[in-house]
Amino acid sequence: MKAIFLAITLVLASLSGCFGGGDLIQEKKGNPGGLALACLQDSQFTSMELIFLYEEGYEPEASDLLKQRLDQECDKSTIRIRKEIVDFDHSGSWSSDDVRDQRWDLGSDAMQGNTLRWYFLFPSGTYEKDSVLGVAVDASTVAIFKDSVADAEGFLGRPSAEEVERSVSVHELGHLLGLVNLVYTSPRDHEDSENKGHSNNDGSVMYWAIESSDVGNFISGDLPDEFDEDDKADLNGLADGSISAKDQIWS
């Protein structure tokens, strides 16, 4: 599976692409990973809603997979999926600020009663760095750029655009969960020293692909769409308190 992939270069294009939080800490919005404990623990939020806002023709392929990954890692009695076709009031390429503006204009608070809400936007167009396929921009918001995902499909459809989208979507979900070391320090040495916020294991969906890799050259093997054992151990440690979390907008 080494070969492959990483193509995810695709995925993960550049650190500034993967998470566009910048210095944005705001009480309401936070940075990627700022609601990790709210998801992993159930002391306040017992249910969760994944809300997919997408333009017509850009329906997400990975919604059920994202729910499955959260069911595996987060302590919630129910996780629901809601999909809405929207008309994003935007033209041209997207910045992280553009994504945040659209999400907060069209969506509601991430924390309402006992329900935690995370948003996944699927707009037409591309990110301002067109090699970026997905970006987490605050504690509850991800955007996936399906036009760029389609362009990243490999030779003869391997990896397929659908496979690429699944990997990118779970990867960005991982950033909302705080992986890797975004809001904590892991006792395990699995962060890529040259690419902060990413795993050094090419079997993890959080792996950092070499940026110059050409996804179209990878025609065998499968793109990862799961967290590896180190990722899961980190999430378990955050959940049970054995790993301390910082920059939480709720805890």
VONULUM-718123 format. One record per residue (C-alpha): residue number from 0; x, y, z. Coordinates in nm, 3 decimals. Layout:
<nodes>
+-----+---------+---------+---------+
|   n |      c1 |      c2 |      c3 |
+-----+---------+---------+---------+
| NUM |       X |       Y |       Z |
...
+-----+---------+---------+---------+
</nodes>
This chain:
<nodes>
+-----+---------+---------+---------+
|   n |      c1 |      c2 |      c3 |
+-----+---------+---------+---------+
|   0 |   0.000 |   0.000 |   0.000 |
|   1 |   0.308 |   0.200 |   0.004 |
|   2 |   0.317 |   0.243 |  -0.353 |
|   3 |   0.010 |   0.399 |  -0.399 |
|   4 |  -0.050 |   0.646 |  -0.243 |
|   5 |   0.022 |   0.883 |  -0.167 |
|   6 |  -0.134 |   1.017 |  -0.394 |
|   7 |  -0.272 |   1.154 |  -0.112 |
|   8 |  -0.035 |   1.409 |  -0.185 |
|   9 |  -0.340 |   1.496 |  -0.318 |
|  10 |  -0.512 |   1.481 |  -0.006 |
|  11 |  -0.301 |   1.665 |   0.193 |
|  12 |  -0.144 |   1.894 |  -0.029 |
|  13 |   0.014 |   2.134 |   0.213 |
|  14 |  -0.010 |   2.196 |   0.581 |
|  15 |  -0.168 |   2.532 |   0.525 |
|  16 |  -0.413 |   2.356 |   0.297 |
|  17 |  -0.519 |   2.085 |   0.537 |
|  18 |  -0.610 |   2.314 |   0.817 |
|  19 |  -0.671 |   2.680 |   0.758 |
|  20 |  -0.736 |   2.790 |   1.112 |
|  21 |  -0.446 |   3.030 |   1.133 |
|  22 |  -0.461 |   3.243 |   1.444 |
|  23 |  -0.831 |   3.232 |   1.442 |
|  24 |  -0.909 |   3.120 |   1.799 |
|  25 |  -1.255 |   3.252 |   1.864 |
|  26 |  -1.473 |   3.129 |   2.146 |
|  27 |  -1.745 |   3.018 |   1.906 |
|  28 |  -1.543 |   2.883 |   1.615 |
|  29 |  -1.206 |   2.770 |   1.747 |
|  30 |  -0.932 |   2.594 |   1.552 |
|  31 |  -0.931 |   2.238 |   1.411 |
|  32 |  -0.926 |   2.005 |   1.711 |
|  33 |  -1.096 |   2.261 |   1.935 |
|  34 |  -1.402 |   2.038 |   1.975 |
|  35 |  -1.216 |   1.707 |   1.995 |
|  36 |  -1.313 |   1.640 |   2.358 |
|  37 |  -1.670 |   1.744 |   2.289 |
|  38 |  -1.684 |   1.460 |   2.037 |
|  39 |  -1.475 |   1.200 |   2.218 |
|  40 |  -1.650 |   1.240 |   2.554 |
|  41 |  -2.020 |   1.241 |   2.643 |
|  42 |  -2.038 |   1.452 |   2.959 |
|  43 |  -2.216 |   1.735 |   2.774 |
|  44 |  -2.290 |   1.627 |   2.417 |
|  45 |  -2.464 |   1.291 |   2.402 |
|  46 |  -2.562 |   1.314 |   2.034 |
|  47 |  -2.399 |   1.442 |   1.720 |
|  48 |  -2.508 |   1.563 |   1.379 |
|  49 |  -2.298 |   1.560 |   1.063 |
|  50 |  -2.431 |   1.826 |   0.828 |
|  51 |  -2.333 |   1.816 |   0.461 |
|  52 |  -2.389 |   2.135 |   0.264 |
|  53 |  -2.332 |   2.084 |  -0.106 |
|  54 |  -2.405 |   2.238 |  -0.440 |
|  55 |  -2.620 |   2.048 |  -0.685 |
|  56 |  -2.407 |   1.785 |  -0.855 |
|  57 |  -2.155 |   1.778 |  -0.568 |
|  58 |  -2.320 |   1.531 |  -0.332 |
|  59 |  -2.069 |   1.380 |  -0.086 |
|  60 |  -1.962 |   1.019 |  -0.136 |
|  61 |  -1.825 |   0.957 |   0.213 |
|  62 |  -2.104 |   1.062 |   0.451 |
|  63 |  -2.176 |   0.707 |   0.575 |
|  64 |  -1.804 |   0.636 |   0.612 |
|  65 |  -1.753 |   0.949 |   0.822 |
|  66 |  -2.040 |   0.847 |   1.049 |
|  67 |  -1.885 |   0.503 |   1.081 |
|  68 |  -1.548 |   0.647 |   1.181 |
|  69 |  -1.711 |   0.870 |   1.444 |
|  70 |  -1.918 |   0.578 |   1.575 |
|  71 |  -1.590 |   0.394 |   1.626 |
|  72 |  -1.413 |   0.677 |   1.811 |
|  73 |  -1.666 |   0.911 |   1.975 |
|  74 |  -1.887 |   0.848 |   2.276 |
|  75 |  -2.230 |   0.939 |   2.141 |
|  76 |  -2.568 |   0.771 |   2.180 |
|  77 |  -2.668 |   0.881 |   1.829 |
|  78 |  -2.492 |   1.027 |   1.528 |
|  79 |  -2.719 |   1.157 |   1.254 |
|  80 |  -2.649 |   1.263 |   0.897 |
|  81 |  -2.823 |   1.562 |   0.740 |
|  82 |  -2.767 |   1.665 |   0.378 |
|  83 |  -2.876 |   1.995 |   0.223 |
|  84 |  -2.837 |   2.124 |  -0.131 |
|  85 |  -2.737 |   2.488 |  -0.105 |
|  86 |  -2.640 |   2.774 |  -0.331 |
|  87 |  -2.306 |   2.899 |  -0.203 |
|  88 |  -2.288 |   3.273 |  -0.251 |
|  89 |  -1.936 |   3.252 |  -0.388 |
|  90 |  -1.748 |   3.255 |  -0.717 |
|  91 |  -1.386 |   3.187 |  -0.802 |
|  92 |  -1.135 |   3.005 |  -0.584 |
|  93 |  -1.193 |   2.953 |  -0.212 |
|  94 |  -0.987 |   3.072 |   0.083 |
|  95 |  -1.022 |   2.940 |   0.437 |
|  96 |  -1.206 |   3.259 |   0.528 |
|  97 |  -1.448 |   3.200 |   0.241 |
|  98 |  -1.525 |   2.851 |   0.370 |
|  99 |  -1.579 |   2.976 |   0.724 |
| 100 |  -1.803 |   3.261 |   0.609 |
| 101 |  -2.026 |   3.029 |   0.406 |
| 102 |  -2.051 |   2.769 |   0.681 |
| 103 |  -2.149 |   3.022 |   0.948 |
| 104 |  -2.384 |   3.209 |   0.715 |
| 105 |  -2.567 |   2.890 |   0.614 |
| 106 |  -2.526 |   2.680 |   0.929 |
| 107 |  -2.591 |   2.716 |   1.300 |
| 108 |  -2.390 |   2.690 |   1.619 |
| 109 |  -2.174 |   2.382 |   1.661 |
| 110 |  -2.293 |   2.337 |   2.019 |
| 111 |  -2.666 |   2.336 |   2.081 |
| 112 |  -2.811 |   2.170 |   2.389 |
| 113 |  -2.677 |   1.817 |   2.409 |
| 114 |  -2.600 |   1.797 |   2.035 |
| 115 |  -2.265 |   1.862 |   1.870 |
| 116 |  -2.277 |   1.964 |   1.503 |
| 117 |  -1.994 |   1.935 |   1.252 |
| 118 |  -2.023 |   2.074 |   0.900 |
| 119 |  -1.879 |   1.942 |   0.574 |
| 120 |  -1.905 |   2.174 |   0.273 |
| 121 |  -1.885 |   2.047 |  -0.086 |
| 122 |  -1.870 |   2.351 |  -0.312 |
| 123 |  -1.794 |   2.384 |  -0.680 |
| 124 |  -1.458 |   2.533 |  -0.763 |
| 125 |  -1.116 |   2.487 |  -0.606 |
| 126 |  -0.917 |   2.602 |  -0.307 |
| 127 |  -0.685 |   2.900 |  -0.352 |
| 128 |  -0.401 |   2.648 |  -0.364 |
| 129 |  -0.544 |   2.424 |  -0.631 |
| 130 |  -0.340 |   2.123 |  -0.519 |
| 131 |  -0.542 |   2.117 |  -0.196 |
| 132 |  -0.837 |   1.878 |  -0.198 |
| 133 |  -0.971 |   1.935 |   0.151 |
| 134 |  -0.930 |   2.178 |   0.437 |
| 135 |  -1.040 |   2.201 |   0.801 |
| 136 |  -1.088 |   2.568 |   0.883 |
| 137 |  -1.217 |   2.577 |   1.240 |
| 138 |  -1.331 |   2.345 |   1.517 |
| 139 |  -1.644 |   2.228 |   1.336 |
| 140 |  -1.592 |   2.296 |   0.965 |
| 141 |  -1.438 |   2.110 |   0.671 |
| 142 |  -1.455 |   2.174 |   0.297 |
| 143 |  -1.389 |   1.913 |   0.028 |
| 144 |  -1.325 |   2.036 |  -0.327 |
| 145 |  -1.469 |   1.773 |  -0.557 |
| 146 |  -1.351 |   1.944 |  -0.876 |
| 147 |  -0.993 |   1.902 |  -0.755 |
| 148 |  -1.070 |   1.552 |  -0.631 |
| 149 |  -1.191 |   1.456 |  -0.979 |
| 150 |  -0.872 |   1.596 |  -1.132 |
| 151 |  -0.667 |   1.389 |  -0.885 |
| 152 |  -0.810 |   1.059 |  -1.008 |
| 153 |  -0.529 |   0.828 |  -1.114 |
| 154 |  -0.446 |   0.677 |  -1.449 |
| 155 |  -0.717 |   0.429 |  -1.557 |
| 156 |  -0.922 |   0.538 |  -1.258 |
| 157 |  -0.685 |   0.400 |  -0.993 |
| 158 |  -0.720 |   0.546 |  -0.743 |
| 159 |  -1.070 |   0.651 |  -0.838 |
| 160 |  -1.210 |   0.993 |  -0.757 |
| 161 |  -1.443 |   0.825 |  -0.507 |
| 162 |  -1.149 |   0.660 |  -0.329 |
| 163 |  -0.964 |   0.990 |  -0.320 |
| 164 |  -1.270 |   1.167 |  -0.178 |
| 165 |  -1.313 |   0.906 |   0.096 |
| 166 |  -0.950 |   0.938 |   0.203 |
| 167 |  -0.954 |   1.317 |   0.198 |
| 168 |  -1.281 |   1.334 |   0.391 |
| 169 |  -1.164 |   1.102 |   0.669 |
| 170 |  -0.830 |   1.282 |   0.679 |
| 171 |  -1.000 |   1.616 |   0.741 |
| 172 |  -1.229 |   1.454 |   0.997 |
| 173 |  -0.910 |   1.346 |   1.173 |
| 174 |  -0.804 |   1.709 |   1.196 |
| 175 |  -1.136 |   1.799 |   1.360 |
| 176 |  -1.053 |   1.525 |   1.611 |
| 177 |  -0.718 |   1.693 |   1.675 |
| 178 |  -0.493 |   1.450 |   1.487 |
| 179 |  -0.197 |   1.454 |   1.475 |
| 180 |  -0.079 |   1.659 |   1.778 |
| 181 |  -0.290 |   1.960 |   1.682 |
| 182 |  -0.427 |   2.006 |   2.036 |
| 183 |  -0.218 |   1.757 |   2.235 |
| 184 |   0.123 |   1.591 |   2.249 |
| 185 |   0.122 |   1.221 |   2.174 |
| 186 |   0.334 |   0.982 |   2.385 |
| 187 |   0.390 |   0.793 |   2.060 |
| 188 |   0.641 |   0.907 |   1.798 |
| 189 |   0.413 |   0.904 |   1.497 |
| 190 |   0.407 |   1.264 |   1.376 |
| 191 |   0.595 |   1.339 |   1.054 |
| 192 |   0.879 |   1.567 |   1.162 |
| 193 |   0.873 |   1.756 |   0.833 |
| 194 |   0.496 |   1.791 |   0.809 |
| 195 |   0.335 |   1.886 |   1.137 |
| 196 |  -0.015 |   1.759 |   1.201 |
| 197 |   0.036 |   1.442 |   0.996 |
| 198 |   0.134 |   1.083 |   1.060 |
| 199 |   0.465 |   0.929 |   0.955 |
| 200 |   0.291 |   0.599 |   0.878 |
| 201 |   0.179 |   0.554 |   0.520 |
| 202 |  -0.084 |   0.307 |   0.639 |
| 203 |  -0.271 |   0.582 |   0.824 |
| 204 |  -0.524 |   0.811 |   0.662 |
| 205 |  -0.339 |   1.090 |   0.845 |
| 206 |  -0.017 |   1.021 |   0.652 |
| 207 |   0.166 |   1.309 |   0.487 |
| 208 |   0.235 |   1.233 |   0.125 |
| 209 |   0.534 |   1.376 |  -0.049 |
| 210 |   0.401 |   1.693 |  -0.206 |
| 211 |   0.571 |   1.639 |  -0.538 |
| 212 |   0.417 |   1.294 |  -0.589 |
| 213 |   0.185 |   1.268 |  -0.888 |
| 214 |  -0.132 |   1.089 |  -0.790 |
| 215 |  -0.187 |   0.982 |  -1.148 |
| 216 |   0.126 |   0.767 |  -1.127 |
| 217 |  -0.021 |   0.542 |  -0.860 |
| 218 |  -0.234 |   0.273 |  -1.017 |
| 219 |  -0.217 |  -0.012 |  -0.766 |
| 220 |  -0.309 |  -0.059 |  -0.405 |
| 221 |  -0.568 |   0.116 |  -0.192 |
| 222 |  -0.573 |   0.462 |  -0.045 |
| 223 |  -0.611 |   0.446 |   0.335 |
| 224 |  -0.938 |   0.565 |   0.484 |
| 225 |  -0.882 |   0.452 |   0.844 |
| 226 |  -0.691 |   0.579 |   1.144 |
| 227 |  -0.397 |   0.359 |   1.243 |
| 228 |  -0.329 |   0.216 |   1.589 |
| 229 |  -0.127 |   0.519 |   1.701 |
| 230 |  -0.404 |   0.755 |   1.590 |
| 231 |  -0.662 |   0.547 |   1.776 |
| 232 |  -0.445 |   0.529 |   2.087 |
| 233 |  -0.418 |   0.908 |   2.086 |
| 234 |  -0.794 |   0.943 |   2.054 |
| 235 |  -0.849 |   0.693 |   2.337 |
| 236 |  -0.604 |   0.883 |   2.555 |
| 237 |  -0.781 |   1.212 |   2.488 |
| 238 |  -1.115 |   1.050 |   2.564 |
| 239 |  -1.011 |   0.900 |   2.900 |
| 240 |  -0.801 |   1.200 |   3.004 |
| 241 |  -0.465 |   1.026 |   3.006 |
| 242 |  -0.358 |   1.269 |   2.730 |
| 243 |  -0.429 |   1.633 |   2.806 |
| 244 |  -0.591 |   1.850 |   2.540 |
| 245 |  -0.537 |   2.222 |   2.489 |
| 246 |  -0.726 |   2.496 |   2.303 |
| 247 |  -1.065 |   2.336 |   2.364 |
| 248 |  -1.357 |   2.572 |   2.319 |
| 249 |  -1.559 |   2.338 |   2.534 |
| 250 |  -1.428 |   2.096 |   2.797 |
+-----+---------+---------+---------+
</nodes>
